[in-house]
Amino acid sequence: MKIRTLIVDDEPDAREALTLTINNYCANDIDIIGKVATIKEAVQAINKQNPDLVLLDVDLVTETGFDLFDYFKEDYPFKVIFTTGYKDYAIKAFKYAALDYILKPVAPEELNKAINRYRKGDSLNQKLNIDTYISNAQNSVESKRKMVIPHGDGYDVVKLEDIIHCTGEANYTNILVSSGKKYLLAKSLRDIEELLPKTRFYRIHKSHIINMSYTKHIDKKKNEVLLTTGEKLPVAVRRLNNFLSLLQK
């Protein structure tokens, strides 16, 4: 069955470019039921046509795509894939909230990947994810922001400042938080490192990232760090001096 899809973008050229990409590469998957330029038009189209999916531009001229959700107080009766032309700030924000997004101009292969994720139902608990994004956007202190982490059949929302340390093994990472809970993510430690704020987190070893706030003692002879939790983790020799410098700031 085709996915009934609404396109929301205030740029006519962007709407048409996305339409062309869909028609050329995703015609068997997507049925475009409307193309609108404003949030008001989007609300009207959603209420009238009940789309399965909204391809939603983040940056509109006088508003943002997130203004759409002010009109739907309960869980949203549609799924969303965000589109944005701003790579640098957008990627980390979307990853924190586990939201699906595509960078503009939209590449066919990225659109197909997003459609596959949609069909697999990966965009669960969407209201939780969007609320987390909005909360993060309103908080200027990055370490105070939150991350949505898959857990069991749903998601947990974890404050970044509550993450104690991350341990990587192959393409997986274990995350320990202050409550004692552990999470296993299907992401490499490098992926997690790029996501965490460098003002608080430091990769002390090829396999370990720690929240420096939980540092209790450093043993320079053994090249170990003792955390406030009582755990001892190795510190790579070449990283030790930089680690000490960061702790003194």
FIKOLZA-1660 file (N, C-alpha, C; in steps of 0.1 Angstrom, whole numbers, plus 5000, padded with zeros to 4 digits):
% residues 249
   i   px   py   pz ch aa at
   1 5008 4988 5000  A  M  N
   1 5000 5000 5000  A  M CA
   1 5009 5013 5000  A  M  C
   2 5005 5022 4992  A  K  N
   2 5013 5034 4991  A  K CA
   2 5011 5043 5004  A  K  C
   3 5021 5050 5007  A  I  N
   3 5021 5059 5019  A  I CA
   3 5015 5073 5015  A  I  C
   4 5004 5076 5020  A  R  N
   4 4998 5089 5017  A  R CA
   4 5005 5100 5023  A  R  C
   5 5011 5109 5015  A  T  N
   5 5021 5118 5020  A  T CA
   5 5018 5133 5017  A  T  C
   6 5020 5141 5027  A  L  N
   6 5019 5156 5026  A  L CA
   6 5033 5162 5026  A  L  C
   7 5035 5171 5017  A  I  N
   7 5048 5178 5017  A  I CA
   7 5046 5192 5022  A  I  C
   8 5054 5196 5032  A  V  N
   8 5053 5210 5038  A  V CA
   8 5066 5217 5036  A  V  C
   9 5067 5227 5028  A  D  N
   9 5079 5234 5025  A  D CA
   9 5075 5248 5019  A  D  C
  10 5081 5259 5025  A  D  N
  10 5077 5272 5020  A  D CA
  10 5084 5276 5007  A  D  C
  11 5093 5268 5002  A  E  N
  11 5100 5271 4990  A  E CA
  11 5094 5263 4978  A  E  C
  12 5088 5270 4968  A  P  N
  12 5082 5263 4957  A  P CA
  12 5092 5254 4950  A  P  C
  13 5105 5259 4948  A  D  N
  13 5115 5250 4941  A  D CA
  13 5118 5238 4949  A  D  C
  14 5118 5239 4962  A  A  N
  14 5121 5227 4971  A  A CA
  14 5109 5217 4970  A  A  C
  15 5097 5222 4970  A  R  N
  15 5085 5213 4969  A  R CA
  15 5086 5206 4956  A  R  C
  16 5089 5213 4945  A  E  N
  16 5089 5206 4932  A  E CA
  16 5101 5197 4931  A  E  C
  17 5112 5200 4937  A  A  N
  17 5124 5191 4936  A  A CA
  17 5121 5178 4944  A  A  C
  18 5114 5179 4955  A  L  N
  18 5111 5168 4963  A  L CA
  18 5100 5159 4956  A  L  C
  19 5091 5166 4950  A  T  N
  19 5081 5159 4942  A  T CA
  19 5087 5151 4930  A  T  C
  20 5097 5157 4924  A  L  N
  20 5103 5151 4912  A  L CA
  20 5111 5139 4917  A  L  C
  21 5118 5140 4929  A  T  N
  21 5126 5129 4934  A  T CA
  21 5116 5117 4938  A  T  C
  22 5105 5120 4944  A  I  N
  22 5095 5110 4948  A  I CA
  22 5090 5103 4935  A  I  C
  23 5086 5111 4925  A  N  N
  23 5080 5105 4913  A  N CA
  23 5090 5097 4905  A  N  C
  24 5103 5101 4906  A  N  N
  24 5113 5093 4898  A  N CA
  24 5118 5081 4905  A  N  C
  25 5118 5081 4919  A  Y  N
  25 5125 5071 4926  A  Y CA
  25 5116 5063 4936  A  Y  C
  26 5105 5069 4940  A  C  N
  26 5097 5063 4951  A  C CA
  26 5082 5063 4947  A  C  C
  27 5079 5063 4934  A  A  N
  27 5065 5063 4930  A  A CA
  27 5057 5051 4935  A  A  C
  28 5064 5040 4937  A  N  N
  28 5057 5028 4941  A  N CA
  28 5054 5028 4956  A  N  C
  29 5061 5037 4963  A  D  N
  29 5059 5037 4978  A  D CA
  29 5051 5049 4983  A  D  C
  30 5052 5060 4976  A  I  N
  30 5046 5073 4981  A  I CA
  30 5035 5078 4971  A  I  C
  31 5024 5082 4977  A  D  N
  31 5013 5089 4970  A  D CA
  31 5012 5103 4976  A  D  C
  32 5016 5113 4968  A  I  N
  32 5016 5127 4973  A  I CA
  32 5002 5132 4972  A  I  C
  33 4996 5135 4984  A  I  N
  33 4982 5139 4985  A  I CA
  33 4981 5154 4986  A  I  C
  34 4992 5161 4988  A  G  N
  34 4992 5176 4989  A  G CA
  34 5005 5182 4991  A  G  C
  35 5007 5194 4987  A  K  N
  35 5019 5202 4989  A  K CA
  35 5015 5216 4994  A  K  C
  36 5020 5220 5006  A  V  N
  36 5016 5233 5011  A  V CA
  36 5028 5240 5016  A  V  C
  37 5026 5253 5019  A  A  N
  37 5038 5262 5022  A  A CA
  37 5038 5267 5036  A  A  C
  38 5027 5266 5043  A  T  N
  38 5026 5272 5057  A  T CA
  38 5021 5261 5067  A  T  C
  39 5023 5264 5080  A  I  N
  39 5017 5255 5090  A  I CA
  39 5002 5255 5090  A  I  C
  40 4996 5267 5088  A  K  N
  40 4981 5268 5087  A  K CA
  40 4976 5259 5076  A  K  C
  41 4982 5259 5065  A  E  N
  41 4978 5251 5054  A  E CA
  41 4980 5236 5057  A  E  C
  42 4991 5233 5064  A  A  N
  42 4994 5220 5067  A  A CA
  42 4984 5214 5077  A  A  C
  43 4980 5222 5087  A  V  N
  43 4969 5218 5096  A  V CA
  43 4956 5215 5089  A  V  C
  44 4952 5224 5080  A  Q  N
  44 4940 5222 5072  A  Q CA
  44 4941 5209 5064  A  Q  C
  45 4952 5207 5057  A  A  N
  45 4954 5195 5049  A  A CA
  45 4954 5182 5057  A  A  C
  46 4960 5182 5069  A  I  N
  46 4961 5170 5078  A  I CA
  46 4946 5167 5083  A  I  C
  47 4939 5177 5087  A  N  N
  47 4926 5175 5092  A  N CA
  47 4916 5170 5081  A  N  C
  48 4918 5174 5069  A  K  N
  48 4909 5171 5058  A  K CA
  48 4913 5158 5051  A  K  C
  49 4926 5155 5050  A  Q  N
  49 4931 5144 5042  A  Q CA
  49 4937 5133 5050  A  Q  C
  50 4940 5135 5062  A  N  N
  50 4945 5125 5071  A  N CA
  50 4957 5117 5065  A  N  C
  51 4968 5123 5063  A  P  N
  51 4980 5117 5056  A  P CA
  51 4986 5107 5066  A  P  C
  52 4993 5097 5060  A  D  N
  52 5001 5087 5068  A  D CA
  52 5014 5094 5073  A  D  C
  53 5019 5102 5064  A  L  N
  53 5033 5107 5065  A  L CA
  53 5033 5122 5061  A  L  C
  54 5041 5130 5069  A  V  N
  54 5043 5144 5065  A  V CA
  54 5058 5146 5064  A  V  C
  55 5062 5151 5052  A  L  N
  55 5076 5155 5049  A  L CA
  55 5076 5170 5052  A  L  C
  56 5082 5173 5064  A  L  N
  56 5081 5186 5070  A  L CA
  56 5094 5194 5070  A  L  C
  57 5094 5205 5064  A  D  N
  57 5106 5214 5064  A  D CA
  57 5107 5220 5078  A  D  C
  58 5119 5220 5083  A  V  N
  58 5121 5226 5097  A  V CA
  58 5121 5241 5096  A  V  C
  59 5127 5247 5087  A  D  N
  59 5129 5262 5087  A  D CA
  59 5120 5268 5076  A  D  C
  60 5109 5274 5081  A  L  N
  60 5100 5281 5073  A  L CA
  60 5102 5296 5075  A  L  C
  61 5097 5304 5066  A  V  N
  61 5100 5319 5067  A  V CA
  61 5097 5325 5080  A  V  C
  62 5085 5324 5084  A  T  N
  62 5080 5331 5096  A  T CA
  62 5077 5321 5108  A  T  C
  63 5080 5308 5106  A  E  N
  63 5077 5299 5117  A  E CA
  63 5087 5287 5115  A  E  C
  64 5085 5277 5124  A  T  N
  64 5093 5265 5122  A  T CA
  64 5084 5253 5120  A  T  C
  65 5089 5242 5115  A  G  N
  65 5081 5230 5113  A  G CA
  65 5075 5225 5126  A  G  C
  66 5082 5228 5137  A  F  N
  66 5077 5223 5150  A  F CA
  66 5065 5230 5155  A  F  C
  67 5062 5242 5149  A  D  N
  67 5049 5249 5153  A  D CA
  67 5037 5240 5149  A  D  C
  68 5039 5231 5140  A  L  N
  68 5028 5223 5136  A  L CA
  68 5022 5215 5147  A  L  C
  69 5030 5211 5157  A  F  N
  69 5026 5202 5167  A  F CA
  69 5018 5209 5178  A  F  C
  70 5018 5222 5178  A  D  N
  70 5010 5230 5187  A  D CA
  70 4995 5227 5185  A  D  C
  71 4992 5223 5173  A  Y  N
  71 4978 5221 5169  A  Y CA
  71 4973 5207 5172  A  Y  C
  72 4982 5198 5176  A  F  N
  72 4978 5184 5179  A  F CA
  72 4983 5181 5193  A  F  C
  73 4974 5182 5203  A  K  N
  73 4978 5181 5217  A  K CA
  73 4981 5166 5221  A  K  C
  74 4974 5157 5215  A  E  N
  74 4977 5143 5219  A  E CA
  74 4987 5137 5209  A  E  C
  75 4989 5124 5209  A  D  N
  75 4999 5119 5200  A  D CA
  75 4995 5121 5186  A  D  C
  76 5004 5124 5178  A  Y  N
  76 5001 5129 5164  A  Y CA
  76 4996 5118 5155  A  Y  C
  77 4985 5121 5148  A  P  N
  77 4978 5111 5139  A  P CA
  77 4986 5109 5126  A  P  C
  78 4998 5111 5126  A  F  N
  78 5006 5110 5113  A  F CA
  78 5021 5109 5118  A  F  C
  79 5029 5103 5109  A  K  N
  79 5043 5102 5111  A  K CA
  79 5050 5114 5104  A  K  C
  80 5062 5117 5109  A  V  N
  80 5069 5128 5103  A  V CA
  80 5083 5125 5099  A  V  C
  81 5088 5129 5088  A  I  N
  81 5102 5129 5084  A  I CA
  81 5105 5143 5081  A  I  C
  82 5115 5149 5089  A  F  N
  82 5119 5163 5088  A  F CA
  82 5128 5165 5076  A  F  C
  83 5128 5176 5069  A  T  N
  83 5137 5180 5059  A  T CA
  83 5144 5193 5063  A  T  C
  84 5157 5193 5062  A  T  N
  84 5164 5206 5066  A  T CA
  84 5176 5208 5057  A  T  C
  85 5180 5220 5054  A  G  N
  85 5191 5223 5047  A  G CA
  85 5203 5227 5055  A  G  C
  86 5201 5227 5069  A  Y  N
  86 5212 5231 5078  A  Y CA
  86 5218 5219 5085  A  Y  C
  87 5229 5214 5079  A  K  N
  87 5235 5202 5084  A  K CA
  87 5241 5203 5098  A  K  C
  88 5249 5214 5100  A  D  N
  88 5257 5214 5112  A  D CA
  88 5250 5213 5125  A  D  C
  89 5239 5222 5126  A  Y  N
  89 5232 5222 5139  A  Y CA
  89 5221 5212 5140  A  Y  C
  90 5216 5208 5128  A  A  N
  90 5204 5199 5128  A  A CA
  90 5207 5185 5132  A  A  C
  91 5219 5179 5127  A  I  N
  91 5221 5165 5129  A  I CA
  91 5221 5161 5143  A  I  C
  92 5229 5168 5151  A  K  N
  92 5230 5165 5166  A  K CA
  92 5217 5166 5173  A  K  C
  93 5210 5177 5170  A  A  N
  93 5197 5179 5176  A  A CA
  93 5187 5168 5173  A  A  C
  94 5187 5164 5160  A  F  N
  94 5178 5153 5157  A  F CA
  94 5182 5140 5163  A  F  C
  95 5195 5137 5164  A  K  N
  95 5200 5125 5169  A  K CA
  95 5197 5124 5184  A  K  C
  96 5198 5135 5191  A  Y  N
  96 5195 5135 5206  A  Y CA
  96 5180 5131 5208  A  Y  C
  97 5172 5135 5199  A  A  N
  97 5157 5132 5200  A  A CA
  97 5153 5120 5193  A  A  C
  98 5162 5113 5186  A  A  N
  98 5159 5101 5178  A  A CA
  98 5148 5104 5168  A  A  C
  99 5149 5115 5161  A  L  N
  99 5139 5119 5151  A  L CA
  99 5145 5116 5137  A  L  C
 100 5136 5113 5128  A  D  N
 100 5140 5110 5114  A  D CA
 100 5141 5122 5106  A  D  C
 101 5151 5124 5099  A  Y  N
 101 5153 5136 5091  A  Y CA
 101 5161 5133 5078  A  Y  C
 102 5160 5142 5068  A  I  N
 102 5167 5141 5056  A  I CA
 102 5173 5155 5053  A  I  C
 103 5185 5155 5048  A  L  N
 103 5191 5168 5045  A  L CA
 103 5187 5172 5030  A  L  C
 104 5184 5185 5029  A  K  N
 104 5181 5190 5015  A  K CA
 104 5194 5195 5008  A  K  C
 105 5195 5193 4995  A  P  N
 105 5186 5187 4986  A  P CA
 105 5184 5172 4989  A  P  C
 106 5172 5167 4988  A  V  N
 106 5170 5153 4992  A  V CA
 106 5175 5144 4982  A  V  C
 107 5184 5135 4986  A  A  N
 107 5190 5125 4977  A  A CA
 107 5181 5113 4977  A  A  C
 108 5179 5107 4965  A  P  N
 108 5170 5095 4964  A  P CA
 108 5173 5084 4974  A  P  C
 109 5186 5081 4976  A  E  N
 109 5189 5069 4984  A  E CA
 109 5186 5072 4999  A  E  C
 110 5187 5085 5003  A  E  N
 110 5184 5089 5017  A  E CA
 110 5169 5089 5019  A  E  C
 111 5161 5093 5009  A  L  N
 111 5147 5092 5010  A  L CA
 111 5142 5078 5011  A  L  C
 112 5148 5069 5003  A  N  N
 112 5144 5055 5003  A  N CA
 112 5147 5049 5017  A  N  C
 113 5159 5052 5023  A  K  N
 113 5162 5047 5036  A  K CA
 113 5151 5052 5046  A  K  C
 114 5147 5065 5045  A  A  N
 114 5137 5070 5054  A  A CA
 114 5124 5063 5053  A  A  C
 115 5121 5060 5040  A  I  N
 115 5108 5053 5038  A  I CA
 115 5109 5039 5044  A  I  C
 116 5120 5032 5042  A  N  N
 116 5122 5019 5048  A  N CA
 116 5120 5019 5063  A  N  C
 117 5126 5029 5069  A  R  N
 117 5125 5031 5084  A  R CA
 117 5110 5033 5088  A  R  C
 118 5103 5041 5080  A  Y  N
 118 5089 5043 5082  A  Y CA
 118 5081 5030 5082  A  Y  C
 119 5084 5022 5072  A  R  N
 119 5077 5010 5070  A  R CA
 119 5080 5000 5081  A  R  C
 120 5092 5000 5087  A  K  N
 120 5096 4991 5098  A  K CA
 120 5090 4996 5111  A  K  C
 121 5084 5008 5111  A  G  N
 121 5078 5013 5123  A  G CA
 121 5089 5018 5133  A  G  C
 122 5100 5023 5128  A  D  N
 122 5111 5027 5137  A  D CA
 122 5108 5040 5144  A  D  C
 123 5098 5048 5139  A  S  N
 123 5095 5061 5144  A  S CA
 123 5084 5060 5155  A  S  C
 124 5086 5051 5165  A  L  N
 124 5076 5049 5176  A  L CA
 124 5077 5061 5186  A  L  C
 125 5066 5062 5194  A  N  N
 125 5066 5072 5205  A  N CA
 125 5070 5086 5199  A  N  C
 126 5065 5090 5188  A  Q  N
 126 5069 5102 5182  A  Q CA
 126 5067 5114 5190  A  Q  C
 127 5056 5115 5198  A  K  N
 127 5054 5127 5206  A  K CA
 127 5065 5129 5216  A  K  C
 128 5069 5118 5222  A  L  N
 128 5080 5118 5232  A  L CA
 128 5093 5124 5225  A  L  C
 129 5096 5119 5213  A  N  N
 129 5108 5124 5206  A  N CA
 129 5107 5138 5203  A  N  C
 130 5096 5143 5198  A  I  N
 130 5094 5157 5194  A  I CA
 130 5094 5166 5206  A  I  C
 131 5088 5162 5217  A  D  N
 131 5088 5170 5229  A  D CA
 131 5102 5171 5234  A  D  C
 132 5110 5160 5233  A  T  N
 132 5124 5161 5237  A  T CA
 132 5132 5171 5229  A  T  C
 133 5130 5171 5216  A  Y  N
 133 5137 5180 5207  A  Y CA
 133 5133 5194 5211  A  Y  C
 134 5121 5197 5213  A  I  N
 134 5116 5211 5216  A  I CA
 134 5122 5215 5230  A  I  C
 135 5123 5206 5239  A  S  N
 135 5129 5209 5252  A  S CA
 135 5143 5212 5251  A  S  C
 136 5150 5205 5243  A  N  N
 136 5165 5207 5240  A  N CA
 136 5167 5220 5233  A  N  C
 137 5158 5224 5224  A  A  N
 137 5160 5236 5217  A  A CA
 137 5158 5248 5226  A  A  C
 138 5151 5247 5236  A  Q  N
 138 5148 5258 5246  A  Q CA
 138 5159 5258 5257  A  Q  C
 139 5168 5249 5257  A  N  N
 139 5178 5248 5267  A  N CA
 139 5192 5251 5261  A  N  C
 140 5198 5263 5264  A  S  N
 140 5210 5267 5258  A  S CA
 140 5222 5260 5263  A  S  C
 141 5221 5253 5274  A  V  N
 141 5233 5246 5280  A  V CA
 141 5232 5231 5275  A  V  C
 142 5242 5228 5266  A  E  N
 142 5241 5215 5260  A  E CA
 142 5241 5203 5269  A  E  C
 143 5249 5204 5280  A  S  N
 143 5250 5193 5289  A  S CA
 143 5237 5191 5297  A  S  C
 144 5228 5201 5297  A  K  N
 144 5215 5199 5304  A  K CA
 144 5205 5193 5295  A  K  C
 145 5208 5191 5282  A  R  N
 145 5198 5185 5273  A  R CA
 145 5196 5170 5275  A  R  C
 146 5187 5165 5268  A  K  N
 146 5183 5151 5270  A  K CA
 146 5185 5143 5257  A  K  C
 147 5186 5130 5259  A  M  N
 147 5188 5121 5247  A  M CA
 147 5177 5110 5248  A  M  C
 148 5171 5107 5237  A  V  N
 148 5161 5096 5237  A  V CA
 148 5169 5083 5233  A  V  C
 149 5167 5073 5242  A  I  N
 149 5175 5060 5240  A  I CA
 149 5165 5049 5239  A  I  C
 150 5166 5041 5228  A  P  N
 150 5157 5029 5227  A  P CA
 150 5159 5020 5238  A  P  C
 151 5148 5014 5244  A  H  N
 151 5150 5005 5255  A  H CA
 151 5137 4996 5256  A  H  C
 152 5140 4983 5255  A  G  N
 152 5128 4974 5255  A  G CA
 152 5119 4976 5243  A  G  C
 153 5106 4978 5246  A  D  N
 153 5097 4981 5235  A  D CA
 153 5094 4995 5233  A  D  C
 154 5102 5004 5240  A  G  N
 154 5099 5018 5238  A  G CA
 154 5112 5026 5239  A  G  C
 155 5111 5038 5246  A  Y  N
 155 5123 5047 5247  A  Y CA
 155 5124 5052 5261  A  Y  C
 156 5136 5055 5265  A  D  N
 156 5138 5063 5278  A  D CA
 156 5144 5076 5274  A  D  C
 157 5141 5086 5282  A  V  N
 157 5147 5099 5280  A  V CA
 157 5157 5101 5291  A  V  C
 158 5169 5103 5287  A  V  N
 158 5180 5104 5296  A  V CA
 158 5187 5118 5295  A  V  C
 159 5189 5124 5307  A  K  N
 159 5197 5137 5307  A  K CA
 159 5211 5134 5304  A  K  C
 160 5218 5142 5295  A  L  N
 160 5232 5140 5292  A  L CA
 160 5240 5140 5304  A  L  C
 161 5237 5149 5314  A  E  N
 161 5245 5151 5326  A  E CA
 161 5244 5138 5335  A  E  C
 162 5235 5130 5332  A  D  N
 162 5233 5118 5340  A  D CA
 162 5241 5106 5335  A  D  C
 163 5246 5107 5323  A  I  N
 163 5255 5097 5317  A  I CA
 163 5268 5096 5324  A  I  C
 164 5272 5085 5330  A  I  N
 164 5285 5084 5337  A  I CA
 164 5296 5080 5327  A  I  C
 165 5294 5069 5320  A  H  N
 165 5304 5066 5310  A  H CA
 165 5298 5057 5299  A  H  C
 166 5306 5056 5288  A  C  N
 166 5302 5048 5277  A  C CA
 166 5313 5039 5273  A  C  C
 167 5310 5027 5271  A  T  N
 167 5320 5017 5267  A  T CA
 167 5317 5010 5254  A  T  C
 168 5327 5011 5245  A  G  N
 168 5324 5006 5231  A  G CA
 168 5330 4992 5229  A  G  C
 169 5323 4984 5221  A  E  N
 169 5328 4971 5217  A  E CA
 169 5322 4969 5203  A  E  C
 170 5332 4969 5193  A  A  N
 170 5328 4967 5179  A  A CA
 170 5319 4979 5175  A  A  C
 171 5307 4975 5170  A  N  N
 171 5297 4985 5166  A  N CA
 171 5286 4988 5176  A  N  C
 172 5289 4984 5188  A  Y  N
 172 5279 4986 5199  A  Y CA
 172 5285 4994 5210  A  Y  C
 173 5277 5001 5218  A  T  N
 173 5281 5009 5229  A  T CA
 173 5272 5007 5241  A  T  C
 174 5278 5005 5252  A  N  N
 174 5271 5004 5265  A  N CA
 174 5271 5017 5272  A  N  C
 175 5260 5022 5276  A  I  N
 175 5259 5035 5283  A  I CA
 175 5254 5033 5297  A  I  C
 176 5262 5038 5307  A  L  N
 176 5258 5037 5321  A  L CA
 176 5253 5050 5326  A  L  C
 177 5241 5051 5333  A  V  N
 177 5236 5064 5338  A  V CA
 177 5236 5063 5353  A  V  C
 178 5234 5075 5359  A  S  N
 178 5235 5076 5373  A  S CA
 178 5225 5068 5381  A  S  C
 179 5214 5064 5375  A  S  N
 179 5204 5056 5382  A  S CA
 179 5209 5042 5383  A  S  C
 180 5220 5038 5377  A  G  N
 180 5225 5025 5376  A  G CA
 180 5221 5017 5364  A  G  C
 181 5212 5023 5357  A  K  N
 181 5207 5016 5345  A  K CA
 181 5217 5016 5334  A  K  C
 182 5217 5005 5326  A  K  N
 182 5226 5004 5315  A  K CA
 182 5218 5002 5302  A  K  C
 183 5224 5008 5291  A  Y  N
 183 5217 5007 5278  A  Y CA
 183 5227 5002 5268  A  Y  C
 184 5223 4994 5259  A  L  N
 184 5231 4989 5248  A  L CA
 184 5226 4995 5235  A  L  C
 185 5234 5002 5229  A  L  N
 185 5230 5009 5216  A  L CA
 185 5238 5003 5204  A  L  C
 186 5231 5002 5193  A  A  N
 186 5237 4996 5181  A  A CA
 186 5244 5008 5174  A  A  C
 187 5253 5015 5181  A  K  N
 187 5261 5025 5175  A  K CA
 187 5276 5024 5180  A  K  C
 188 5285 5028 5172  A  S  N
 188 5299 5028 5176  A  S CA
 188 5302 5038 5186  A  S  C
 189 5313 5036 5193  A  L  N
 189 5317 5046 5203  A  L CA
 189 5320 5060 5197  A  L  C
 190 5325 5059 5185  A  R  N
 190 5328 5072 5177  A  R CA
 190 5315 5079 5175  A  R  C
 191 5305 5072 5171  A  D  N
 191 5292 5079 5169  A  D CA
 191 5287 5086 5181  A  D  C
 192 5288 5079 5193  A  I  N
 192 5284 5085 5205  A  I CA
 192 5293 5097 5209  A  I  C
 193 5306 5095 5207  A  E  N
 193 5316 5106 5210  A  E CA
 193 5312 5119 5202  A  E  C
 194 5308 5118 5190  A  E  N
 194 5305 5129 5182  A  E CA
 194 5292 5136 5187  A  E  C
 195 5284 5128 5194  A  L  N
 195 5271 5134 5199  A  L CA
 195 5272 5141 5212  A  L  C
 196 5281 5136 5221  A  L  N
 196 5282 5141 5234  A  L CA
 196 5290 5154 5235  A  L  C
 197 5286 5164 5243  A  P  N
 197 5293 5177 5245  A  P CA
 197 5307 5175 5250  A  P  C
 198 5317 5181 5243  A  K  N
 198 5331 5179 5247  A  K CA
 198 5335 5187 5259  A  K  C
 199 5326 5196 5263  A  T  N
 199 5329 5204 5276  A  T CA
 199 5327 5195 5288  A  T  C
 200 5320 5184 5287  A  R  N
 200 5318 5175 5298  A  R CA
 200 5323 5161 5296  A  R  C
 201 5323 5156 5284  A  F  N
 201 5327 5142 5281  A  F CA
 201 5341 5141 5274  A  F  C
 202 5348 5131 5278  A  Y  N
 202 5362 5129 5272  A  Y CA
 202 5364 5115 5269  A  Y  C
 203 5370 5112 5258  A  R  N
 203 5374 5098 5255  A  R CA
 203 5388 5095 5260  A  R  C
 204 5388 5088 5271  A  I  N
 204 5400 5086 5278  A  I CA
 204 5408 5074 5273  A  I  C
 205 5401 5066 5265  A  H  N
 205 5407 5053 5260  A  H CA
 205 5399 5049 5247  A  H  C
 206 5405 5041 5239  A  K  N
 206 5398 5037 5226  A  K CA
 206 5385 5031 5229  A  K  C
 207 5383 5025 5241  A  S  N
 207 5370 5018 5245  A  S CA
 207 5361 5026 5255  A  S  C
 208 5366 5038 5259  A  H  N
 208 5358 5044 5270  A  H CA
 208 5357 5059 5269  A  H  C
 209 5345 5064 5271  A  I  N
 209 5342 5078 5272  A  I CA
 209 5337 5080 5286  A  I  C
 210 5342 5091 5293  A  I  N
 210 5336 5093 5307  A  I CA
 210 5330 5107 5307  A  I  C
 211 5321 5109 5316  A  N  N
 211 5316 5122 5321  A  N CA
 211 5326 5127 5331  A  N  C
 212 5333 5137 5328  A  M  N
 212 5344 5142 5337  A  M CA
 212 5339 5146 5350  A  M  C
 213 5326 5149 5351  A  S  N
 213 5321 5153 5364  A  S CA
 213 5321 5142 5375  A  S  C
 214 5322 5129 5370  A  Y  N
 214 5322 5118 5379  A  Y CA
 214 5336 5113 5382  A  Y  C
 215 5346 5121 5378  A  T  N
 215 5360 5117 5381  A  T CA
 215 5363 5120 5396  A  T  C
 216 5369 5110 5403  A  K  N
 216 5372 5111 5417  A  K CA
 216 5387 5111 5419  A  K  C
 217 5395 5103 5412  A  H  N
 217 5409 5102 5414  A  H CA
 217 5416 5097 5401  A  H  C
 218 5428 5102 5398  A  I  N
 218 5436 5097 5387  A  I CA
 218 5449 5091 5392  A  I  C
 219 5451 5079 5389  A  D  N
 219 5464 5072 5392  A  D CA
 219 5473 5073 5380  A  D  C
 220 5483 5082 5381  A  K  N
 220 5492 5084 5370  A  K CA
 220 5501 5072 5368  A  K  C
 221 5504 5064 5379  A  K  N
 221 5513 5053 5377  A  K CA
 221 5506 5041 5370  A  K  C
 222 5494 5039 5373  A  K  N
 222 5486 5028 5368  A  K CA
 222 5478 5033 5355  A  K  C
 223 5478 5046 5352  A  N  N
 223 5470 5051 5341  A  N CA
 223 5456 5047 5342  A  N  C
 224 5450 5050 5354  A  E  N
 224 5436 5046 5357  A  E CA
 224 5429 5059 5362  A  E  C
 225 5416 5059 5359  A  V  N
 225 5408 5069 5366  A  V CA
 225 5398 5062 5375  A  V  C
 226 5396 5067 5387  A  L  N
 226 5386 5062 5396  A  L CA
 226 5374 5071 5395  A  L  C
 227 5362 5065 5393  A  L  N
 227 5350 5073 5392  A  L CA
 227 5343 5074 5406  A  L  C
 228 5334 5083 5407  A  T  N
 228 5327 5084 5420  A  T CA
 228 5318 5072 5422  A  T  C
 229 5316 5064 5412  A  T  N
 229 5308 5052 5414  A  T CA
 229 5316 5040 5419  A  T  C
 230 5330 5042 5420  A  G  N
 230 5339 5032 5424  A  G CA
 230 5345 5024 5413  A  G  C
 231 5341 5026 5401  A  E  N
 231 5347 5019 5389  A  E CA
 231 5360 5025 5386  A  E  C
 232 5369 5016 5381  A  K  N
 232 5382 5020 5376  A  K CA
 232 5383 5018 5361  A  K  C
 233 5387 5028 5354  A  L  N
 233 5388 5026 5339  A  L CA
 233 5402 5030 5335  A  L  C
 234 5407 5023 5324  A  P  N
 234 5421 5027 5319  A  P CA
 234 5421 5040 5312  A  P  C
 235 5432 5047 5313  A  V  N
 235 5434 5060 5305  A  V CA
 235 5446 5057 5296  A  V  C
 236 5444 5060 5283  A  A  N
 236 5455 5058 5274  A  A CA
 236 5466 5068 5277  A  A  C
 237 5478 5064 5277  A  V  N
 237 5490 5072 5280  A  V CA
 237 5490 5085 5272  A  V  C
 238 5487 5084 5260  A  R  N
 238 5488 5096 5251  A  R CA
 238 5476 5106 5254  A  R  C
 239 5466 5102 5261  A  R  N
 239 5455 5110 5264  A  R CA
 239 5455 5116 5278  A  R  C
 240 5464 5111 5286  A  L  N
 240 5464 5115 5301  A  L CA
 240 5466 5129 5303  A  L  C
 241 5476 5136 5297  A  N  N
 241 5479 5150 5299  A  N CA
 241 5468 5159 5295  A  N  C
 242 5462 5156 5284  A  N  N
 242 5451 5164 5279  A  N CA
 242 5439 5162 5288  A  N  C
 243 5437 5150 5293  A  F  N
 243 5426 5147 5303  A  F CA
 243 5428 5156 5316  A  F  C
 244 5440 5156 5321  A  L  N
 244 5443 5164 5333  A  L CA
 244 5441 5179 5330  A  L  C
 245 5445 5183 5319  A  S  N
 245 5443 5198 5315  A  S CA
 245 5428 5201 5315  A  S  C
 246 5420 5193 5309  A  L  N
 246 5406 5195 5308  A  L CA
 246 5399 5195 5322  A  L  C
 247 5404 5187 5331  A  L  N
 247 5398 5186 5344  A  L CA
 247 5401 5199 5353  A  L  C
 248 5412 5206 5349  A  Q  N
 248 5416 5218 5356  A  Q CA
 248 5409 5230 5351  A  Q  C
 249 5401 5229 5341  A  K  N
 249 5395 5241 5335  A  K CA
 249 5382 5244 5343  A  K  C
% end
